[in-house]
Amino acid sequence: MVQCALLDFCERQLPGQSELDKREMVRELGALFDHFLGSTGYRELQRATILGREVPFAVPWPVGPHESHLPRTRVMEGVMDV
C-alpha cells in the first residue's frame, strides 16, 4: 500500500524524471518509511494525545559563518501539531 502511494506521488511530483529515477526514489522512500514505521518513535507517536493542530511557532535561526551575506538574524516559522 505504501509503495503504491509513493509511486503515485513520484509520478505526480516528478514528471520530468526517468522511470529508473522514479523507481529508485520509490525504493529509497519505501526503505525510509519502513524504518520509521517500525521504530519505537512511531509507536510512541501513535499513543500520543493531540493537544492542538496547526499551532504556529517561530524559532530564531542563527546565521552560519559561511552565510555572512545573509541578515544576522533569521526566523524559521511554521505550524505543527502538538
Sequence and secondary structure as in RCSB ss.txt:
>XXXX:A:sequence
MVQCALLDFCERQLPGQSELDKREMVRELGALFDHFLGSTGYRELQRATILGREVPFAVPWPVGPHESHLPRTRV
MEGVMDV
>XXXX:A:secstr
 HHHHHHHHHHHH TTS HHHHHHHHHHHHHHHHHHHTSHHHHHHHH     SSEEEEEEEE  GGGTTS SEEE
EEEEE  
